[in-house]
Amino acid sequence: MKVLAIFGSARKDGNTARMMEAALSELPDDAEIKRVYLGDLNYEGCGSCRECKFNEGYCVKDDDMQQVFRDMIWAEVIFIGSPSLFSDVSSELKMLMERTWWMKGALRNKIGAYVVTGRRYIESTMNTLHAFMLRHRMILGGSGALGYSFTEMGDVEVDPLSIRDAHYTGMRIVELYELIYGNKK
Ligand SMILES: Cc1cc2nc3c(=O)[nH]c(=O)nc-3n(C[C@H](O)[C@H](O)[C@H](O)COP(=O)(O)O)c2cc1C
């Protein structure tokens, strides 16, 4: 099982990361997991240059997103975590999403799953993640895990359903993977 875990919060050990690690702990021991922390990377959003559409066929911006593209193509499972920031995914994650415009078809049938943290209007954050995965024709998996949190690190653990649902998300990834790939490692 090849899993790309995209950490969408600037805080590497915040609420989102805690939920992500809870989900990842459900994956089999031999799962290959690549963790990408978007806050560590240097990249920009889409420049609307249309090079990918009319000329080169791929994103020509030469920055850290190029390795993320390679990781996304490598992965069988793309697992994303985002805090809800002003009712949507983090800006780091939104930039990543924009930059995948050229990847149409490349993510088809990969398993997609996510966790979201926040406390209000977080459904619109989920909508953005759903739209991203569905537009790429990914298989929407997970369990819709929401971590109710306020602003401080570790708040998410005050909500017992958050961590439980994160574990369910990991379990659902495994269930879908076995359905699609059988016992392939
Ligand atoms: C700039 C900013 C905007 C935020 N906007 C929202 C919001 O619209 N809705 C919400 O529920 N939480 C909002 N929050 C709270 C975060 O979603 C919450 O603290 C989250 O758990 C942070 O994740 P992290 O610990 O992984 O960084 C916001 C926090 C920040 C810093």
The ligand as an ORCA input file, in Angstrom:
! r2SCAN-3c Opt
* xyz 0 1
  C      -6.446     32.082     10.462
  C      -7.345     31.059     11.097
  C      -8.640     30.916     10.649
  C      -9.489     29.975     11.207
  N     -10.750     29.847     10.729
  C     -11.561     28.886     11.214
  C     -12.856     28.669     10.671
  O     -13.301     29.354      9.758
  N     -13.609     27.678     11.192
  C     -13.149     26.896     12.207
  O     -13.858     26.017     12.619
  N     -11.926     27.054     12.740
  C     -11.123     28.036     12.282
  N      -9.862     28.189     12.801
  C      -9.407     27.273     13.862
  C      -8.604     26.119     13.285
  O      -9.292     25.444     12.267
  C      -8.306     25.095     14.371
  O      -7.607     25.688     15.421
  C      -7.514     23.922     13.827
  O      -7.628     22.822     14.697
  C      -6.047     24.249     13.637
  O      -5.390     23.105     13.122
  P      -3.873     22.778     13.485
  O      -3.775     22.626     14.964
  O      -3.588     21.542     12.733
  O      -3.063     23.936     12.988
  C      -9.018     29.153     12.262
  C      -7.688     29.301     12.732
  C      -6.872     30.237     12.145
  C      -5.433     30.372     12.640
*
